[in-house]
Amino acid sequence: MYKICIKNITSGLFTNQHITVCGWVKTRRDSKVGISFLNINDGSCISNLQVIIKNNIKNYSEILKLTSGCSVQVNGLIIKSPKNKQGYEMQAMSVLVTGWVDNPRNYPISAKLHSLEYLRKFAHLRVRTNLFSAIIRIRSTVFTAIHNFMNKNNFILVTTPIITSIDTEGCSTMFNILTNNKKFFNKKYFLTVSGQLNIESYACALSKVYTFGPVFRAEKSDTSRHLAEFWMVEPEIAFANLQNIIDLTEDMLKYIFKRVLDERIQDVEFCVKYNNKNLIRRLNNFINNGFVRISYDEAVKILEKYKNKFNKQIVWGYDFSLEHENYLTNEYFKNIVAITNYPKNIKAFYMRVNTDNKTVAAMDVIAQDVGEIAGGSQREERLNKLDICLKEKNLSIKNYWWYRDLRKYGTVPHAGFGIGLERLILYITGMYNIRDVIPFPRGIYDDINF
């Protein structure tokens, strides 16, 4: 007999075949006529498989002791269920109990509903719930979609260092690397906040590259949108400008959303029921229409018209608060918005200065309920302008010697962006707290016991 995953069984490919299924018990109910019904799940999809077990199976007394969370291996015949909602079910020939739940009353992930706060205490077990298994499957599909999109568009994957001596953003709070409270290296090194500066050097030889990995921020932000460790995908393109990366960001998001809807529609539909009834509609709306594109100046003018709606004042030269971003995305445009040409004083040193000398060729992509999900810029390829920016930000030119070399030896206009994976998944799933879309959250007040 073949061991088959439940996802493939629900497709109908194994009707009237004898197969083996392995998984975990969700529920068990027993009839008065000596038949038990197990709902089991193996994580391959959100659907359970109903297994019908008659009392003539030799270990039927064991079956009557099964509880939620026990693991089983079942051999049997797949048949079309007489109840249309269930699709397919299995008539068991044998059941092997491979793992019992010790003291079922103390099992943390019981069949009853638990709050998200409660489940965060059991990050090693919460994936056994329908919601978190759906989120992780969606997350996996997003990972694959990103790599596939990059490959289809001739990008080359370059892994960048997690250990670094420089701050990409120029003003981030970074995790210092120490061993027994002493420096391991001959100078200060940190966990990276971005692979961008490193990836730029490869873009200036390979033209189209990207890096994808974990990054770290040590800001003491305990909000629903911040983590100390999260994942970023960062493409970089030589011979490119701001408009090119805006178009690429839009194309990538369309591709990701379509792949998720095509491959994980059941999981998204579960998120619709749990979180937000508009999820599928807004994803399709973006696939069909793309995002709204406005300048920072235009955004300020819009917000000033409705300034009475906000607690925080609208002032040119300052970054937008979450309430400002939510108004633009949720109420004014009802869509994802790409905002361009920010004031240079609130952006990083490496962004190309526009001709007005007040703004830079930068973009932020903000989404409903989430805020910023992507940010990027055309990079400053002119060495004299870069040096001025470094001085203005009080950064040492000496520390960026190799970055300056890229402007000395065959400099080219180039541009890139980063997408925060967890915030993107917040948008796709409608979840509220970023700690719920990463397997093992790392935040300032999280107890890291696993």
N, C-alpha and C positions, 0 to 999 in steps of 0.2 A: 504494500500500500504506500502511496505517495503522501508526504507531508506537505500540505497545501495551506497557504495563508488565507484568512477569511476574506480579504479584499478580492482575491481571485474567485472564491466560491460565490460571492454575491454577483459576479458577472455572468453566472450561469454556465460556465465552461465545464463544470464537473457534475452536472445533473446525472443521476443514476449511476454514479461511480463510487466505488469503495476507496476511501482516502483516510489519511490521518491528519488530525488537527491538534495543535498544541496551544494552550492559552491559559488565561486566568478566569476564575469564576466571578461573574458579576452578581448573579442571583441564582437561587434554587427554589423551586416550588414542587410540592409533591401532591399527587392526586390520591383520592381514596381507593382507586382501583389498582394501585401498585405501579404507577408510572411517575417518574420524576422528570422535571424539565430544568436543564441547566442553560443559562445564558452565559456564553464565554466570549472573551475578546482577546485577540493576540497583538493588538496595537497597530496592525496594518491598515485599519480604517476605523471609523467611528462605529460601524455596525457590529452588533453582536451576532453570534451564531447560536440558534436554539438547538440544543441536543436533547433528543427524546431517549430516555433510558427506562427500559422495562425491568421489572423486579426479578427476571430470570437471569440477569447478569450475575456472575458468581460473587462479586464483591459489592452487591447492592447495598449491604449494610454500611459499607464505607461511604457510598454515595449519599446516604441520608445524613451524613455528618459534615458534608462539604459546606463551607461558608464563603462569603465574599472574600476574594483575595487568594484562595487556594489555587494551585496550579495543577493542570490535568493534561493528559494525552489521551485523545479519544479516537478510536477507529470506528468507522461506520459508513453508512450509505447516505449520499446526498440526494434529497428529493425536493421537488417543488412543494412549497408550503401551501396547504389549503387556504391559509390566510394570506391575502395578497400583500399586506404590509410587511410581512416577515420575509417574503421572497423565497428563501431556501432554508432548509433545516436538515439536521442529520439524525438518522436512526442509528443509535449506538450499538455496536457489537461488543466492544470492550472499552473500559475506562481505567486508566492508570493514574492514580493520584501521585503526582511527583513532588508536591510540597503542600504542607498543611499550614494554616495560620494559627500560631500559638495564642491561646486565649483570645478568641474572636471578639470578646467584649472590649478588649484594649486595642484592637486593630485601628490605627489612626485614620485610615481611609475607608470608612464603612460606607454602606449604600446611601446613607442619609446625606442631605446637602450640607456642605461646610462653607464657611466664609472664606474669601480669598486670603484674609489676614491669617486665619487659622492654618490654611494650607501652606503658606510661606514657611511655617515652622517645619514642614515635612517636604522640603524640596526634593528629597530622594524618593518620595512616594507619591507626590501629588500628580505625577504624570499618569498615574493609574486612573485618574478621573477623566471623564469625557472631555471636559473643557481643556485641560492641559495637554492631553494627548492630541487634540485637534490643533492646538497652538504649535506644538512641536512638529507635527507633520507639515503644517503650513510653513513654519520656519525652515524646515529642510528643503521644501520646494523652492522657497525664495533663494536659498543658498545655491541650489542647482541652477535656477533660472539666471542668476547673476553670472555664474561661470559660463553658461551656455551663450548668453547674450554677448559677453566679451569675446568668446571664441568665434562666434558668428561674425563679429565685427573686426576680427583680426587684431585683437588686443593680446599682448603677451603678459602672462602672469609673472610678477617679480615679488619675491618675499622680501620684506624690509625688516630692519632690526627692531626688536622689542626693547633692547637696551640702547640708550642714546645719551649723548652729552649735551644736546641742544634742545631748545623748546621751539617747536614748530610755530606755535601761535605767538610766541614772544612774551606772553603774559600769563601763561597757565600755571596752576599749582600742580607740581609733579611729584610722583613717588620717588624718593631717594633710595638708592640701592646701598645697603650696608650689610656687613657680615660681623656679627657680634659687636654691633655698634661702632664698627670701624669700616673705613672705605675699603672695598675689595679691589678697586682699580686705583691708578695713580692720581686720579682726579674724580670729581663728582660725576656720577652717571645716574640716569633716571629711567623709569619705565616710560615708553613713548606715549605721546598724546596723539600722534599721527605719523603715518609713513610718507607723508607728502614730499617733504624735502628730499628724501632719499629717492623716491620714485621719479622725481623730476630729472635726476641725473641719468636715469635709464631711458626716459622719454627723449632726452637729447641725443640718443644714439639709436633707439629702436622705434621711435616715432609714436607708437600707440601701446601703452602699458597700463597695468593696474596692479594694485596690491589689495589684499583682503585678509584682515586678521584682527586680533584683539588690540585695543588701545586703552589707556588708563588716564583718569583725571582724579586729582586729589582734592578738588574743591569740596568743602564741607556742605554740600547741598543735599538736604534730605527732602526731596520732592518726588512727586510721582513720575517725573520725566528724567531723572538723573541716576546714573550708576557710576561706580568707581571703575568698573571694568565693563567694556562693551565692545561691539564689533563694528568695523568700518570697511566699506569698499571704496577705494580711491583710484579712479582712472586719471590718467594724465596723457595729453596729446601734444605733440610738437606741431609747429606750423598751424596753430589754431588760435581762435579768439574767444571772447566771452559768448558770442552768439552760438558758436559751434558747441560749446559745452551745455548751454541751455537746451539746445535741440537734442543732444545726446542724453541728458538727464531725462527729458520727457520721453524719448524713445525707450530708454531702459525701464522706466516706471510702467509704461504701457505694456511692455513685454512681460515684466514680472507679474503685473495684475492679471494679465490674460492667462499666463501659465497657472497661477493659483486658482483662478476660476475654472479652468479646464481640468486641472488635475486634483483639486481639493475642494470641489464644490460642496460635498457633504459636510466637510469640516467648517467651511465658511458659513453654510446654512445653519450649523449649530451655533456659531458665533452670532449670527443674526438673531436667533432666538434668545441667546443669553445676554447679548450686549446692545446691539444697534440694528434696528429693522431696516435701516437705509444702507447697510454696508455694500450689498451687491449692486444696488443702484448707483452709488457714488463711484464704485470701482469701474463700472461700465461707462459711466459718464466721462470719466477721465480717459478711458481707452478710446472713446469715440471723439473726444473734443480736446484733450490735452489740457495744460494749465493756462491760467490767466497770466499775462506778462505785463508788469507795470514797473516804473522806476520808483526809487525811494522818494523822490520829490512828489510823484503822483500819489503815492501811498500816504504821505504826510498831509497832502491837501484833502484827501478823502476823510482821513481821521479827524482833521481839524473841523470839518463840517459837522461831525457828530461827537465833538469833544465832551458834551454833557453826559455821554453814556459811560465815560471812563473815570476811574479813580486816579489814574496817573496822567499827568499832563503830556500833551504832544509837543515836543520841542525838536526842531530840526537839529541834527547833529548827535542825537541820542538814538540808541537802539530801541526797537519796539518791545513792549512788554507782551506777555501772553494774552492779556485781554485785548490788546490792539490786534494781534495776529488772529485771534479767534473771531473778532468782528469782521475782519477782511475776508476770512475763509468761510466762516459759518453763516454770516448774515449778508454781507455786501455782495460777494461774488459767488458764494455757495460752491466753492471749488478750491482745488489746490492753486496756490498763487506763487509765481516766481517774481521776486523783487530784485531789481538791479541798481547798480551805481550808487552804492552807499557812501556816506561821508568817510574820508580816509582815516579820520582820527579814531573811529570805532572798529576799524578792520586791521588785519595783520599786515606786517611790514612787507610781505612778498607780493602784495596785490598791485597790479599795474595802475599807476596814477593817470587819471583822465586829463584831458587838455585844460579843464577848468582848475586844475590843481587843488580841488576841494573834495573830489570824489574819486573812487577807484572802480575799476571794471570788475565788480564782484556781483554775486547773486546769492540770495537765500531762497530756498523753496520751503514754503510753509503750508501745512495741511490742517484740515479741520480737526479740532479737538487736541491735536498733538503739538502744533507749533512747527519749528524747523525740523525738516527731515533730511535736507540736503543743503550743502553750502559749497561754493566754489568761486573761482576767479580766473581771469587772465593773469598770468604771472608777470612780474616786472622783469623784462629781459634786458633792460638798459642798465649797465653797471653803474653809471653815475647816479641815476635815479634810485637804484637799489641802495647805494651807500647813503644817500640822503635819508631814505626811509629807515635804515638801520639806526642812524644817529638820532633821528626824531623819536624812535622808540627806546632809546638808551640801550641799544644792543651792541655788543662788541663785534666790530668788523673782523677782528682776528678769529673769533669763534666760527665765523661763517666763511672761512677762506675757501673751502672746497665748493661751497654754494656759489661764491663769486666767480670761481673758475669757469662755471658753466656759461657765464656772461662774457668771459674772456676768449673762450675757444669755440668759435662757431655758434654764437648765440642765435636763438630763433624765438619768434613769438610762440608761446605755449600756454596751455590752460588746462585746468583740471578741477575736480570737485570730489567731495566725499558724501556718502550716504550712510547715516547711522542705521544699522540694521534693526536694532530694537525699536527705535521710533517708527521705522517703516512698518514693522510688524504690529505695533500698536494701531497704526492707521488701518491696516488690512483686517485686523481681527476686531477692532472696536474696543479692545481692552483699555482700561484707564491707567493702570499702574505699570510702569516699565519693568518692575521686578517680576511681573507675571508673564513676560514674554522671553525670558532668558532662563535656561535650565537651572543655573545656580547663581542667584543674584549676589552681587557684591556692592554694598553701599555702606555709608558711614555708620549706620546703626544696625546693620545686619549682623546677626550672630553667625560667624562663618565656622560652622561645625562639620562641614562636609565639603 
